Amino acid sequence: MLDTVKKDWFFNVKGDLLAGLVVALALIPEAIAFSIIAGLDPKVGLYASFSMAVIIAFTGGRPGMISAATGAMALLMVTLVKDHGLEQPYSQV
């Protein structure tokens, strides 16, 4: 079991840390820019991108997987935010 964990999680620590740093540095301006395009506060884009990256990292991403699809999401979110707002209040039943 321990050998499997070492093989799957720790065989390329240096490469994984460098890749994570590069992606994180590229993700910050992208998340801010696309959240502004979508008409949202830049913090929303940063939180969403960070959450996606962490969830994918722990649930089993694949090498070369793009985990920060903020560009594609921004195009879809513009219409949704315009029609429904950032937070839709719960209706009272």
Backbone bond lengths (Angstrom), bond angles and torsions (degrees), N, CA, C in turn:
res aa  C-N    CA-C-N  psi(-1)  N-CA   C-N-CA  omega(-1)  CA-C   N-CA-C  phi
1 M - - - 1.452 - - 1.530 110.24 -
2 L 1.326 116.57 -47.93 1.462 120.79 -179.66 1.524 111.20 -63.75
3 D 1.334 116.22 -36.92 1.461 119.80 177.56 1.527 111.34 -64.98
4 T 1.314 116.67 -37.36 1.465 120.63 178.43 1.523 110.91 -66.09
5 V 1.312 117.10 -41.68 1.466 120.87 178.44 1.521 110.16 -63.53
6 K 1.329 117.11 -44.66 1.466 120.57 178.43 1.520 110.64 -61.82
7 K 1.321 116.60 -42.00 1.462 121.18 -177.79 1.529 111.26 -67.24
8 D 1.315 117.37 -42.94 1.460 120.86 -175.57 1.521 113.63 -81.76
9 W 1.319 118.39 -36.84 1.458 121.42 -171.59 1.523 114.36 -102.95
10 F 1.318 117.49 -30.58 1.463 119.31 -169.72 1.522 115.15 -121.06
11 F 1.334 119.37 17.26 1.454 117.49 -176.26 1.526 112.20 -80.73
12 N 1.327 119.09 -19.58 1.464 121.72 -179.04 1.528 109.62 -135.72
13 V 1.293 118.02 57.17 1.464 122.46 -174.84 1.526 111.10 -62.51
14 K 1.321 117.73 -46.00 1.467 121.26 -178.61 1.532 110.89 -60.87
15 G 1.303 117.22 -47.73 1.466 121.15 179.21 1.517 112.58 -64.72
16 D 1.336 116.51 -40.03 1.461 120.36 179.97 1.523 111.79 -66.76
17 L 1.331 117.23 -40.96 1.465 120.10 178.19 1.520 111.52 -66.31
18 L 1.324 117.40 -41.52 1.458 120.93 178.00 1.529 111.19 -64.59
19 A 1.314 116.85 -43.13 1.464 120.78 177.79 1.526 111.15 -63.42
20 G 1.323 117.22 -41.53 1.459 120.78 178.29 1.518 112.19 -63.95
21 L 1.320 116.81 -39.23 1.465 120.66 178.51 1.523 111.49 -65.61
22 V 1.325 116.96 -44.24 1.474 121.00 179.09 1.527 110.66 -62.51
23 V 1.318 116.54 -45.37 1.468 120.11 179.85 1.519 110.89 -64.70
24 A 1.317 117.74 -40.65 1.462 120.97 179.58 1.524 111.00 -63.43
25 L 1.318 117.02 -42.01 1.469 119.84 179.70 1.529 111.78 -68.08
26 A 1.318 117.82 -33.27 1.458 120.77 177.17 1.525 111.39 -78.24
27 L 1.315 116.96 -27.59 1.461 121.95 -175.71 1.522 112.68 -73.11
28 I 1.313 117.78 -33.61 1.464 120.95 -175.06 1.526 112.52 -60.94
29 P 1.343 120.15 -55.97 1.469 118.14 179.44 1.523 112.91 -66.71
30 E 1.336 117.09 -32.23 1.462 119.81 178.71 1.528 110.66 -64.86
31 A 1.314 116.83 -45.86 1.462 120.62 -179.08 1.521 111.27 -64.08
32 I 1.315 116.62 -40.89 1.470 120.31 179.11 1.523 110.27 -65.59
33 A 1.326 117.27 -46.47 1.463 120.95 -177.57 1.523 111.87 -62.78
34 F 1.317 117.05 -46.31 1.452 118.78 -176.94 1.529 112.46 -73.77
35 S 1.306 118.40 -26.24 1.461 118.24 175.03 1.530 110.16 -71.74
36 I 1.324 117.44 -33.91 1.468 120.29 175.37 1.524 109.77 -66.58
37 I 1.340 117.48 -41.11 1.466 120.94 177.12 1.519 110.71 -60.22
38 A 1.320 116.48 -38.99 1.468 120.80 -179.42 1.519 112.44 -77.26
39 G 1.337 117.57 -5.44 1.454 120.70 179.37 1.517 113.44 81.33
40 L 1.319 116.84 25.79 1.460 121.62 -178.88 1.518 110.21 -111.63
41 D 1.312 115.09 165.41 1.451 121.30 172.98 1.532 108.32 -67.08
42 P 1.326 119.48 136.50 1.466 120.78 -179.44 1.526 114.27 -56.02
43 K 1.332 117.32 -27.79 1.469 119.33 177.96 1.524 111.52 -63.18
44 V 1.326 117.14 -33.07 1.464 120.46 179.20 1.518 110.07 -62.93
45 G 1.335 116.88 -43.87 1.459 120.43 178.28 1.513 112.48 -64.18
46 L 1.332 116.18 -40.10 1.468 119.47 178.90 1.520 111.40 -65.46
47 Y 1.332 116.92 -45.19 1.462 119.92 179.55 1.529 111.20 -63.65
48 A 1.328 117.19 -42.09 1.461 120.45 -179.12 1.527 111.16 -65.08
49 S 1.318 117.08 -43.25 1.467 120.37 -179.92 1.526 111.21 -66.14
50 F 1.313 116.33 -42.78 1.463 120.29 178.98 1.524 110.16 -63.09
51 S 1.326 116.41 -43.77 1.466 120.18 -179.43 1.523 111.22 -62.27
52 M 1.337 116.57 -44.14 1.462 119.59 178.83 1.524 111.36 -61.04
53 A 1.318 116.97 -44.49 1.465 120.69 -178.29 1.526 111.41 -63.51
54 V 1.323 117.15 -42.75 1.464 120.31 -178.91 1.525 111.36 -68.70
55 I 1.318 117.03 -42.94 1.468 120.37 179.77 1.522 110.65 -62.83
56 I 1.322 116.87 -44.55 1.465 119.51 179.67 1.523 110.88 -65.89
57 A 1.330 117.33 -37.14 1.463 120.19 179.17 1.519 111.45 -62.18
58 F 1.327 117.42 -39.90 1.462 119.70 -177.24 1.519 114.02 -86.71
59 T 1.319 118.11 -21.43 1.460 119.65 -179.37 1.516 113.01 -95.62
60 G 1.316 117.47 -3.23 1.461 119.05 172.79 1.502 114.65 108.97
61 G 1.303 116.80 65.01 1.453 119.82 172.98 1.516 110.61 -70.65
62 R 1.296 116.45 168.84 1.457 122.79 179.36 1.518 109.58 -112.60
63 P 1.330 118.50 153.95 1.468 120.60 176.58 1.531 110.32 -58.15
64 G 1.296 116.33 133.65 1.461 121.21 -179.56 1.516 113.87 80.83
65 M 1.314 118.01 3.59 1.464 120.99 -179.17 1.517 110.12 -74.34
66 I 1.299 116.23 133.52 1.456 120.41 177.87 1.521 107.18 -89.36
67 S 1.322 116.34 114.17 1.456 119.54 -174.52 1.522 112.85 -103.32
68 A 1.297 117.48 0.83 1.457 119.98 -177.77 1.517 109.42 -122.78
69 A 1.291 115.84 80.57 1.454 120.35 -176.69 1.520 111.08 -90.62
70 T 1.316 117.08 46.98 1.455 119.35 -176.45 1.519 112.04 -67.09
71 G 1.322 118.05 -31.15 1.460 120.56 179.34 1.518 111.78 -63.55
72 A 1.307 116.50 -48.21 1.459 120.50 179.44 1.523 110.91 -67.43
73 M 1.329 116.84 -39.02 1.460 119.73 -179.44 1.524 111.60 -68.54
74 A 1.331 117.59 -33.70 1.463 120.24 -178.99 1.517 110.53 -63.35
75 L 1.320 116.63 -39.26 1.457 119.41 179.12 1.521 111.78 -63.29
76 L 1.323 116.15 -36.29 1.463 119.72 179.30 1.529 112.08 -79.24
77 M 1.320 116.32 -34.00 1.457 120.53 -173.86 1.527 113.04 -74.19
78 V 1.333 118.58 -23.77 1.464 120.31 -178.21 1.517 110.35 -56.87
79 T 1.313 116.83 -50.29 1.462 120.75 -178.72 1.525 111.38 -67.35
80 L 1.328 117.30 -42.29 1.459 119.82 -179.53 1.522 111.96 -63.54
81 V 1.332 117.21 -43.21 1.462 120.21 -179.98 1.521 110.04 -67.80
82 K 1.337 117.34 -39.01 1.464 120.43 179.59 1.532 111.06 -63.98
83 D 1.333 116.83 -41.40 1.465 120.92 -177.60 1.524 113.38 -78.11
84 H 1.327 117.19 -38.12 1.460 120.14 -170.58 1.521 114.54 -117.22
85 G 1.306 118.87 -10.42 1.456 121.13 -177.80 1.511 111.13 83.03
86 L 1.323 115.88 173.43 1.464 120.22 -178.20 1.521 111.81 -72.45
87 E 1.318 116.92 -42.39 1.458 121.01 179.25 1.512 107.98 -126.77
88 Q 1.293 115.84 123.63 1.462 121.64 178.62 1.537 106.88 -94.33
89 P 1.333 118.59 118.79 1.466 118.92 179.42 1.525 110.90 -67.26
90 Y 1.321 114.74 148.92 1.456 119.77 177.14 1.526 109.48 -68.32
91 S 1.303 115.14 137.31 1.470 118.08 176.97 1.527 108.85 -80.11
92 Q 1.316 114.82 144.07 1.459 118.63 179.54 1.518 108.76 -85.08
93 V 1.308 114.51 125.14 1.468 119.88 -176.82 1.489 110.11 -97.56
